[in-house]
Amino acid sequence: MSNTVLRRVICFFFSFILSFSLFVLSIAITMQSSVLSKDFLINQLSISGYHLKAADYTKSSISDLAFAGGVPSDVFDEIVTPERVKTDIYNIFEYAYDGKQYSIDSEKLNSEFLEAIKTYASENNIEITAETETNISHLADLCTQTYLDCINIAGINTVIGALRQPSKFMGFAIGGSILIALISIIMLFLINKYKHKFLRYIAYALSGNFLMMTVIPGFLLITKPYVNLNISPDYLHSFINSFLDETLKMMLVGAAVTAVLYIIVFVLVSHFKKRAIKKGYKERNKNNLV
């Protein structure tokens, strides 16, 4: 194997390592800014209208219980409000992200449902007997449990807690990928005598990173296979879709930044190549004169 071929093989190897390290760095930064960010998580709750949809769903479920119990649904309008639902939901997500457990005051909630039903009965001259008292208490319990089930979805703490785990390794991933990228760049610089050849391998690495950051996220964003996931209730499904959409879009933004860098490097390759050719031409002419 000639020295030229060996040099190219080594350069392609370091170019591949550089491309992969840039990909890892891009993914780590994207995850740190999206999936692993509490601010991003809370922002997606707002964008997807999670608490508004959850409030409507909860109110509808409790209205069905009220109708079955002979109580108008508007009796609970002051209890199940979008503001209350928003506060509880945001606290659940924020506490879960911080590794804590948020507990809704079920006793206070139950007493509010109980009081609302009794107030309705009193205003409509409905006699409350021992049997009626039992039914009212049972209805209040059902409404309370329904609210808790709709707002504090089973497993949500586990899922959010699992999202926090990779954040412990993101510092190592970012630092390690930067170190490997720098070593690869230095090796490519030392191996290549001419700047345009050195920059050409940098361009190869950037193009590889661009493809890895574009193909799969772009395909997923276009086809949206996650839309067909069987997730209930609907507002959780909408939130997950919005969450994944924005994460994939951020990856494509990273790919766009890579594309801009590639164009800049490509222009520099052409510039330094022309300078090298011009310099070589002048040296040959000088030698001919001598």
C-alpha angles and dihedrals in degrees: 000000000000122000091248093054092044091050091052093049091051091046092051089049093054090042089056091047089050091049092050093046090050089050092051090047092050093049092046093050091046092050092045089053097043126012094029096041119098091202090054091049093051091045090055090053088059096043094050092047088234098161094045092051090043090051092051092047093047093047091049092050092048091045089058090053091047092050091051089050093049095251123126113246094233089068088082098042093106092050104046100048128156089240093055093045091049092051093049095044095047091047091050092052096042094047092046091051090052090050095254135120118239113207122201112220096248094176092057090045092049092050090051092053090045093049092047092053093047091048090052091049092049094048091051095045093245111162113233110217128177090267092047090049090055092049092048091050091049092049091049090051091050092049091048093049091046091053091049093048093049096046103033099046114201113257096014092114091052093050094048090044089054090053089058095057099075090052088075090064100039093090091056092044093051095042094044095048091048091050093049091046091052092048090050092049092049092049092049090049093050094046097049119068095194123061094222091057091049091049091046091063089047087054090051090053092048092049090051091050090047091054093048091048093047112036103058098033090044092049092049092046092051099042096033096200090174090068088075094055111125098238125150144232099042095234091058089049091052092048093051091048091051091045093053093042093055093044092053091046090054089053089053089050087055088050090051090053089051090051091053091050090048092054091049092049091045090054090049090050090055091045096050092041091057090048091050092049091047092048092049091049091052092049092051091050090049091052091049091054091052 
